[in-house]
């Protein structure tokens, strides 16, 4: 089996808990049926960032705030290039050596906050400020190359005033989704940025050549809250946090044919989507969270469980891509990852297959 990486996050009940030098488990590696857990440091205060030699990019701004409530710890979105893996944290992107997963550097600047999906494209790092509906492009040394926000009318705007705030040290203002769209997953294909919107349950697609944003919608048979995604050939595989897999077809084939002429659609449709309920069709029982997804030639891998105030455990599912039958379920309890602590949750986030 190829190497599988799974990032995961956790949150403490004591929202002021911050042991500066503590290494916190946050990355699972599965290779040759051997499972290994990796831990990394998570600087939190402006002082910690300023004094940490492994942090590259922009030093904390003079007006940087101190966290009143600590955000979650751990790694979120995953990406890779030829020599390194990259993993998003709350306020930085971790560059990891592919050979031994050692931490090379933390890429960080003031436009990093609550990083979800990340993407490496042509040597550049793309990520989002979720609460500001903003896409940011950075080089691998933490220098900001470009950024733009997308407003409710799908207009692209570049407001330099956001550079005056150090968003690294600002926590979410409320539970649940943030921003107009709540961006989660980002991927670049043929000079187009595809971003999932949990609030709209569709894609925001940005054409890098024309600098315009458009919607790419999907038909759904029931409610969905899309989160992570993966483009595989002509299909897009997505998770919905309430326990669903969505498979969208980019070829825009339609079985609806207008009787007055062949090859004409009767109604407007964009991405044709199939929805699979994990709870009713794949596992026995009920999942309480669903985030990461990756697809190979014949397998689908997803992470489930770990919602707030549930069991301190997340699971990795390996599913047959064609029969949609469960091949393997692997559970990861916090008690086996680290010593017992007063956590509120631990949950899987993203998956990378190398």
C-alpha positions in Angstrom: 0.0 0.0 0.0 1.1 3.5 -0.7 2.0 5.9 2.1 -1.1 7.5 3.7 -1.0 10.6 5.9 -3.9 11.7 8.0 -3.9 15.0 9.8 -5.9 15.5 13.0 -6.8 18.2 15.4 -7.8 18.4 19.1 -9.2 21.0 21.5 -8.9 21.3 25.3 -11.8 21.9 27.6 -9.6 24.6 29.3 -9.5 27.2 26.5 -6.6 28.9 28.2 -4.3 25.9 28.2 -1.1 26.5 26.4 2.1 24.6 27.3 4.6 26.5 25.0 7.1 23.7 24.4 4.8 20.8 24.3 4.8 18.6 21.2 1.3 17.7 20.3 0.3 14.6 18.3 -1.3 15.7 15.0 -0.2 13.5 12.1 -0.8 9.8 11.4 1.3 7.9 8.9 0.4 4.4 7.5 3.0 2.7 5.5 3.5 -1.1 4.9 0.7 -1.6 7.5 2.8 0.1 10.1 1.1 3.1 11.9 3.2 5.9 13.3 2.1 9.1 15.1 4.1 12.4 14.7 4.0 15.3 17.1 5.0 18.9 16.5 5.1 22.2 18.5 2.4 24.8 18.1 3.5 28.4 19.0 0.5 30.5 20.0 1.5 33.9 21.3 3.2 36.7 19.2 6.2 36.3 21.5 6.5 32.6 20.8 6.3 33.3 17.0 8.9 36.1 17.3 11.4 34.0 19.2 10.9 30.7 17.2 13.8 30.3 14.7 11.9 27.7 12.7 9.2 30.3 11.8 9.8 32.0 8.4 7.8 34.8 6.8 6.3 37.8 8.6 7.1 38.5 12.2 4.1 39.4 14.4 2.8 42.9 13.8 3.2 45.4 16.6 -0.6 45.5 17.1 -0.9 41.7 17.4 -3.3 40.5 20.0 -3.0 37.7 22.6 -5.5 34.9 22.4 -8.1 35.1 25.1 -9.3 31.6 24.2 -6.8 29.2 22.6 -7.9 27.8 19.2 -7.6 24.2 18.4 -4.2 22.4 18.1 -3.1 20.1 15.3 -2.8 20.0 11.6 -5.5 20.5 9.0 -5.2 20.7 5.2 -2.4 18.6 3.5 -0.5 19.1 0.3 2.8 18.1 -1.2 5.5 18.8 -3.8 8.5 16.8 -4.9 10.4 17.0 -1.7 8.1 18.1 1.1 4.7 17.7 2.6 2.8 20.7 3.8 0.2 20.9 6.5 -1.9 23.9 7.6 -2.3 24.7 11.3 -4.2 27.5 12.9 -1.7 30.2 12.0 1.0 28.7 9.8 1.9 26.0 7.3 4.3 23.3 8.4 6.9 22.2 5.8 7.8 18.5 6.5 10.7 16.5 5.1 9.3 13.6 3.0 11.9 11.2 4.1 11.4 11.3 7.9 8.5 13.9 8.4 10.8 16.1 10.3 9.7 19.7 10.6 11.8 22.0 8.3 10.0 25.3 8.9 6.7 27.0 9.7 5.6 29.3 7.0 3.6 32.2 8.5 2.4 35.7 8.0 -0.5 37.9 9.1 -2.9 36.6 6.5 -3.0 33.1 8.0 -5.9 32.2 10.3 -7.8 29.0 10.8 -6.3 27.3 7.8 -8.5 24.6 6.3 -7.5 23.3 2.8 -4.2 24.3 1.4 -2.7 23.8 -2.1 0.7 23.8 -3.7 0.7 25.0 -7.3 3.7 25.8 -9.4 5.9 26.4 -6.3 3.3 28.6 -4.6 1.2 28.0 -1.6 -2.5 28.9 -1.7 -4.8 29.0 1.3 -7.8 31.0 2.6 -8.8 33.3 5.5 -12.1 31.5 6.1 -13.9 34.3 7.9 -12.9 36.9 5.3 -13.8 34.9 2.2 -10.2 35.6 1.1 -7.7 33.6 -1.0 -4.0 34.2 -0.3 -1.0 33.2 -2.5 2.3 32.9 -0.7 5.8 31.8 -1.7 7.5 29.0 0.3 9.4 31.5 2.5 6.3 33.2 3.8 6.2 36.2 1.4 2.7 37.3 0.3 2.5 37.3 -3.5 -1.2 38.1 -3.9 -4.6 38.0 -2.1 -8.2 38.7 -3.0 -11.6 38.5 -1.3 -14.8 37.4 -3.0 -17.9 39.3 -2.0 -21.5 38.2 -2.0 -21.9 39.3 -5.6 -18.9 37.2 -6.7 -16.8 40.3 -7.3 -13.1 40.0 -6.6 -11.6 42.7 -4.4 -8.1 43.5 -3.1 -8.4 45.5 0.1 -5.0 46.2 1.5 -6.4 47.2 4.9 -6.6 43.6 5.9 -2.8 43.6 5.9 -2.9 45.9 9.0 -4.4 43.2 11.2 -2.5 40.1 12.4 -5.2 37.5 11.8 -3.0 34.7 13.2 -3.9 35.6 16.8 -7.7 36.1 16.4 -10.0 33.2 17.2 -13.4 32.4 15.7 -16.1 34.7 17.0 -18.7 32.0 17.2 -19.3 28.3 16.6 -20.1 27.1 13.2 -19.3 28.3 9.7 -17.6 31.7 9.2 -17.6 34.1 6.2 -20.3 34.4 3.6 -19.2 31.2 1.9 -17.1 29.3 4.5 -14.4 28.1 2.2 -12.9 24.6 3.1 -11.1 22.9 0.2 -8.9 24.5 -2.4 -7.4 23.0 -5.6 -6.0 24.5 -8.8 -6.8 22.8 -12.1 -5.9 24.4 -15.5 -5.5 27.9 -14.2 -8.8 27.7 -12.3 -9.1 27.7 -8.5 -11.8 25.4 -7.2 -13.0 26.2 -3.7 -15.7 24.5 -1.8 -18.4 26.6 0.0 -20.1 24.9 2.9 -22.7 27.6 3.2 -23.8 27.4 -0.5 -23.0 23.7 -1.0 -21.2 24.4 -4.3 -17.9 25.5 -5.7 -16.6 29.0 -6.2 -14.4 28.8 -9.2 -11.9 31.6 -9.8 -10.3 31.9 -13.3 -6.7 33.1 -12.7 -6.4 34.4 -16.3 -9.6 36.5 -16.4 -9.6 37.3 -12.6 -13.3 36.4 -12.4 -15.3 34.2 -10.0 -18.3 32.0 -10.9 -20.4 29.4 -9.2 -20.3 25.8 -10.1 -23.4 24.2 -8.6 -24.4 20.6 -8.0 -27.8 18.9 -7.8 -28.5 17.3 -4.4 -31.2 14.8 -3.4 -31.0 15.8 0.3 -29.3 18.4 2.5 -25.5 18.5 2.5 -22.7 20.4 4.2 -19.7 19.9 1.9 -16.3 20.1 3.4 -13.3 18.4 1.8 -12.8 17.4 -1.8 -10.6 15.6 -4.3 -10.6 15.9 -8.1 -9.9 12.6 -9.8 -10.0 12.6 -13.6 -13.5 13.8 -14.6 -15.1 13.4 -11.2 -14.9 15.3 -7.9 -15.3 13.4 -4.7 -16.5 15.4 -1.7 -17.5 14.8 1.9 -20.4 16.3 3.7 -19.8 16.8 7.4 -23.1 15.1 8.3 -21.8 11.7 7.0 -22.1 11.7 3.2 -19.9 11.2 0.2 -20.8 13.2 -2.9 -19.5 12.3 -6.4 -19.8 15.1 -8.9 -19.3 14.6 -12.7 -17.4 17.4 -14.5 -18.3 16.1 -18.0 -21.9 17.6 -17.6 -23.5 14.6 -19.1 -27.3 14.5 -18.6 -29.9 11.9 -19.0 -32.5 14.6 -19.5 -33.0 14.9 -23.3 -35.4 17.4 -24.9 -37.8 15.5 -27.1 -37.7 18.4 -29.7 -34.0 17.7 -30.4 -31.4 15.3 -29.4 -28.5 16.4 -27.2 -30.4 19.3 -25.7 -31.0 19.5 -22.0 -34.6 20.0 -20.9 -33.6 21.9 -17.7 -30.4 23.7 -16.6 -27.9 21.6 -14.7 -24.3 22.1 -13.9 -22.3 19.3 -12.1 -24.3 16.1 -11.9 -23.9 14.7 -8.4 -24.5 11.3 -6.7 -24.9 11.3 -3.0 -24.0 8.3 -0.8 -25.1 8.2 2.9 -22.2 6.7 4.9 -24.4 5.8 7.8 -27.0 3.8 5.8 -24.8 2.3 3.1 -21.3 1.9 4.3 -20.9 1.5 8.1 -23.0 0.0 10.8 -24.0 2.7 13.2 -23.9 6.5 12.8 -20.9 8.7 12.2 -21.0 12.1 13.9 -18.5 14.0 11.7 -16.9 13.6 8.2 -14.1 15.7 6.8 -11.1 14.3 4.9 -11.3 12.4 1.6 -8.8 11.0 -1.0 -9.4 8.7 -3.9 -7.1 6.3 -5.8 -7.8 4.0 -8.8 -10.0 1.7 -6.8 -10.3 3.1 -3.2 -12.0 5.9 -1.4 -10.5 7.0 2.0 -12.4 9.2 4.4 -12.2 10.3 8.0 -15.2 10.2 10.3 -16.2 10.9 13.9 -14.7 13.2 16.6 -17.3 15.9 16.9 -17.4 18.1 20.0 -18.2 16.2 23.2 -18.3 12.8 21.6 -15.8 10.0 22.1 -12.2 11.1 21.9 -11.7 9.1 18.7 -11.7 9.4 15.0 -11.7 6.7 12.3 -10.3 6.2 8.8 -12.5 4.3 6.4 -11.2 2.5 3.3 -14.0 1.9 0.8 -14.2 0.0 -2.5 -14.6 2.7 -5.1 -17.0 0.7 -7.3 -19.1 -1.4 -4.9 -19.0 1.2 -2.2 -18.4 -1.5 0.3 -16.4 -1.0 3.5 -13.0 -2.7 3.2 -11.4 -1.6 6.5 -12.2 0.7 9.4 -9.3 1.8 11.6 -10.1 3.6 14.9 -7.7 6.0 16.6 -8.4 6.9 20.2 -6.7 9.7 22.0 -5.7 7.3 24.8 -3.5 5.5 22.3 -2.1 8.7 20.8 -1.1 10.6 24.0 -1.5 10.7 27.7 -5.0 11.3 29.1 -5.9 14.9 29.1 -9.0 17.0 29.5 -9.9 17.2 25.9 -13.2 18.2 24.4 -12.6 16.5 21.0 -10.1 14.9 18.7 -11.0 14.6 15.0 -9.4 13.6 11.7 -9.1 16.4 9.2 -7.4 15.7 5.8 -5.8 12.8 4.0 -2.9 12.6 1.6 -1.7 9.6 -0.3 1.8 9.5 -1.7 
